[in-house]
Amino acid sequence: MGKTVVIGVSGGSASGKTTVANRIKEAFEDRVELLSQDFYYLPYDDLSFEERVKLNYDHPNAFDTERLIQDIRELKEGKAIERPVYSYTEYTRLSETVTVMPAKVIVVEGFMIFENTSLRELMDIKIFVDTDADERLIRRIIRDVSERGRTLESVINQYIDSVKPMHEQFVEPYKKYADIIIPRGGMNDVAIDVLIHRIRAIVDEI
């Protein structure tokens, strides 16, 4: 099927990177497949629910990065993959999988995808979605309470204990590897339109 373009979309938690990734997918429809790093959280099936809740999910070791790398390589080779499904309410991976077909454009979205050198080197375009920390915290509270069944206290405690320090250690420093930085999150229509125009030019060449 020819060359595959891999686009990495990173940024802090609740920065709007999923919005940017979805805007790209909408623009190219069936020519794009989306992989989220969140799909690749490790299952920790050997631990109880109470033990899983206490784990640090904002550290690179929380992810099955080797499987994500292998899946991207197989998609680039024109092979279909079975990507994992993760439950935020159970804090573990489900037994089911989702089939992802190879496509001209693979968008990989996640807050720590630039931290791993092997993963980063698979990307042709690296985008960092840059959003104010206070705004990201507000968005995270709204999302985790309404969509993931978390309590306000647990979201704030997790932010203080792991999200903020891990962001400063494993996310913000790797912004330097981005080819494009989109300020003000996923609502920056001008930047996203310019980005989509550039991707379209690349896709039309392959």
C-alpha positions as CSV (number, residue, x, y, z in Angstrom):
1,M,0.0,0.0,0.0
2,G,3.0,2.3,-0.2
3,K,4.5,4.6,2.5
4,T,2.7,5.2,5.7
5,V,3.0,8.6,7.5
6,V,3.1,8.3,11.3
7,I,2.0,11.4,13.2
8,G,2.7,11.7,16.9
9,V,0.4,14.0,18.9
10,S,1.6,14.7,22.5
11,G,1.0,17.2,25.2
12,G,0.0,17.3,28.9
13,S,-2.9,15.5,30.4
14,A,-6.2,17.1,29.1
15,S,-4.2,19.5,26.9
16,G,-6.5,18.9,23.9
17,K,-4.3,16.4,22.1
18,T,-7.2,14.0,21.5
19,T,-9.2,16.8,20.0
20,V,-6.3,17.5,17.6
21,A,-5.9,13.8,16.7
22,N,-9.6,13.5,16.1
23,R,-9.6,16.6,13.9
24,I,-6.9,15.0,11.7
25,K,-8.9,11.8,11.5
26,E,-12.0,13.7,10.5
27,A,-10.1,15.5,7.8
28,F,-8.8,12.3,6.2
29,E,-11.6,9.9,7.1
30,D,-10.7,6.3,6.0
31,R,-7.1,7.2,5.1
32,V,-6.3,7.7,8.8
33,E,-6.2,5.2,11.8
34,L,-5.8,6.5,15.4
35,L,-3.8,4.7,18.1
36,S,-4.0,6.2,21.6
37,Q,-1.2,5.5,24.1
38,D,-4.0,5.0,26.7
39,F,-5.0,1.8,25.0
40,Y,-1.6,0.4,26.0
41,Y,-1.7,0.7,29.8
42,L,-0.4,-2.5,31.3
43,P,-3.2,-4.7,32.8
44,Y,-1.7,-5.6,36.3
45,D,-4.2,-8.5,36.5
46,D,-2.1,-10.0,39.4
47,L,-3.1,-7.0,41.6
48,S,-6.4,-6.4,43.3
49,F,-8.6,-3.4,42.3
50,E,-7.6,-1.6,45.5
51,E,-3.9,-2.1,44.7
52,R,-4.4,-1.1,41.0
53,V,-6.0,2.2,42.1
54,K,-2.9,3.2,44.0
55,L,-0.5,2.7,41.1
56,N,1.2,5.6,39.3
57,Y,-0.4,5.8,35.8
58,D,1.6,8.9,34.9
59,H,5.0,7.1,34.5
60,P,6.4,5.5,31.4
61,N,6.5,2.2,33.1
62,A,2.7,2.1,33.3
63,F,2.6,1.5,29.5
64,D,3.2,-1.6,27.3
65,T,5.3,0.6,25.0
66,E,7.0,-2.4,23.3
67,R,3.6,-3.6,22.1
68,L,2.7,-0.1,20.9
69,I,6.0,0.1,18.9
70,Q,5.4,-3.4,17.4
71,D,1.9,-2.5,16.4
72,I,3.0,0.7,14.7
73,R,5.7,-1.3,12.8
74,E,3.2,-3.9,11.7
75,L,0.8,-1.2,10.4
76,K,3.7,0.4,8.5
77,E,4.3,-3.0,6.9
78,G,0.7,-3.1,5.8
79,K,-0.5,-5.6,8.4
80,A,-3.7,-5.4,10.5
81,I,-3.3,-5.4,14.3
82,E,-5.4,-6.2,17.3
83,R,-5.0,-3.3,19.7
84,P,-5.8,-3.6,23.4
85,V,-8.9,-2.1,25.2
86,Y,-8.4,-0.5,28.6
87,S,-11.0,0.2,31.2
88,Y,-10.6,3.4,33.2
89,T,-13.2,2.2,35.8
90,E,-11.6,-1.2,36.4
91,Y,-8.0,0.1,36.1
92,T,-7.1,-2.9,33.8
93,R,-7.0,-4.1,30.3
94,L,-10.1,-6.0,29.0
95,S,-10.0,-9.3,27.3
96,E,-11.4,-8.0,24.0
97,T,-9.3,-6.3,21.3
98,V,-10.1,-4.0,18.4
99,T,-8.9,-4.6,14.8
100,V,-7.0,-1.7,13.3
101,M,-6.3,-1.8,9.6
102,P,-3.3,-0.3,7.9
103,A,-3.8,3.2,6.5
104,K,-1.9,6.0,4.8
105,V,-1.8,8.0,8.0
106,I,-1.4,6.6,11.5
107,V,-2.0,9.1,14.3
108,V,-0.4,8.1,17.6
109,E,-1.8,10.2,20.5
110,G,-0.5,10.2,24.1
111,F,1.1,12.3,26.7
112,M,4.4,10.4,27.0
113,I,4.9,9.2,23.4
114,F,8.0,11.5,22.9
115,E,9.8,10.1,26.0
116,N,10.7,6.8,24.4
117,T,13.4,7.1,21.7
118,S,12.4,4.0,19.7
119,L,8.7,5.1,19.6
120,R,9.6,8.7,18.8
121,E,11.8,7.6,15.9
122,L,8.9,5.9,14.2
123,M,7.1,9.3,13.8
124,D,7.4,11.4,10.6
125,I,5.7,14.4,12.2
126,K,5.7,15.2,15.9
127,I,3.1,17.6,17.3
128,F,3.0,19.0,20.9
129,V,-0.3,20.5,22.1
130,D,0.6,23.2,24.6
131,T,-2.1,24.3,27.1
132,D,-1.9,26.2,30.3
133,A,-1.6,24.0,33.4
134,D,-4.6,25.5,35.2
135,E,-6.8,24.9,32.2
136,R,-5.6,21.3,31.9
137,L,-6.4,20.6,35.5
138,I,-9.9,22.0,35.1
139,R,-10.5,19.8,32.0
140,R,-9.1,16.8,33.8
141,I,-11.4,17.2,36.8
142,I,-14.5,17.6,34.5
143,R,-13.5,14.6,32.4
144,D,-12.5,12.2,35.1
145,V,-15.5,13.0,37.3
146,S,-18.1,12.9,34.6
147,E,-16.7,10.3,32.2
148,R,-14.6,8.0,34.4
149,G,-16.5,7.9,37.6
150,R,-13.8,9.4,39.8
151,T,-14.3,11.6,42.9
152,L,-13.2,15.2,42.9
153,E,-10.8,14.4,45.8
154,S,-9.2,11.5,44.0
155,V,-8.6,13.5,40.8
156,I,-7.0,16.4,42.7
157,N,-4.9,14.0,44.9
158,Q,-3.7,12.1,41.8
159,Y,-2.8,15.4,40.1
160,I,-0.7,16.6,43.0
161,D,0.9,13.2,43.7
162,S,1.7,12.0,40.2
163,V,0.3,14.0,37.2
164,K,2.1,17.3,37.9
165,P,5.5,15.9,38.9
166,M,5.4,13.3,36.1
167,H,4.5,16.0,33.6
168,E,7.5,18.0,34.6
169,Q,9.8,15.0,34.3
170,F,8.5,13.0,31.3
171,V,6.3,15.3,29.2
172,E,7.4,19.0,29.2
173,P,11.1,18.3,28.7
174,Y,10.4,16.3,25.5
175,K,8.5,19.2,23.9
176,K,11.9,20.0,22.3
177,Y,11.5,17.1,19.9
178,A,8.3,18.4,18.5
179,D,8.2,19.6,14.9
180,I,5.1,21.7,15.5
181,I,3.8,23.2,18.7
182,I,0.1,24.1,18.9
183,P,-0.6,26.6,21.6
184,R,-4.0,27.0,23.4
185,G,-4.9,23.3,22.9
186,G,-7.3,21.7,20.5
187,M,-9.3,24.9,20.0
188,N,-6.6,26.6,17.9
189,D,-8.4,26.3,14.6
190,V,-5.8,28.2,12.6
191,A,-2.9,26.0,13.7
192,I,-4.9,22.8,13.1
193,D,-6.0,23.9,9.7
194,V,-2.4,24.7,8.7
195,L,-1.3,21.3,10.1
196,I,-4.0,19.5,8.1
197,H,-3.0,21.3,4.9
198,R,0.6,20.2,5.5
199,I,-0.4,16.6,6.1
200,R,-2.6,16.6,3.0
201,A,0.4,17.7,0.9
202,I,2.5,14.8,2.3
203,V,-0.2,12.2,1.8
204,D,-0.8,13.4,-1.8
205,E,2.8,12.7,-2.6
206,I,2.7,9.0,-1.5
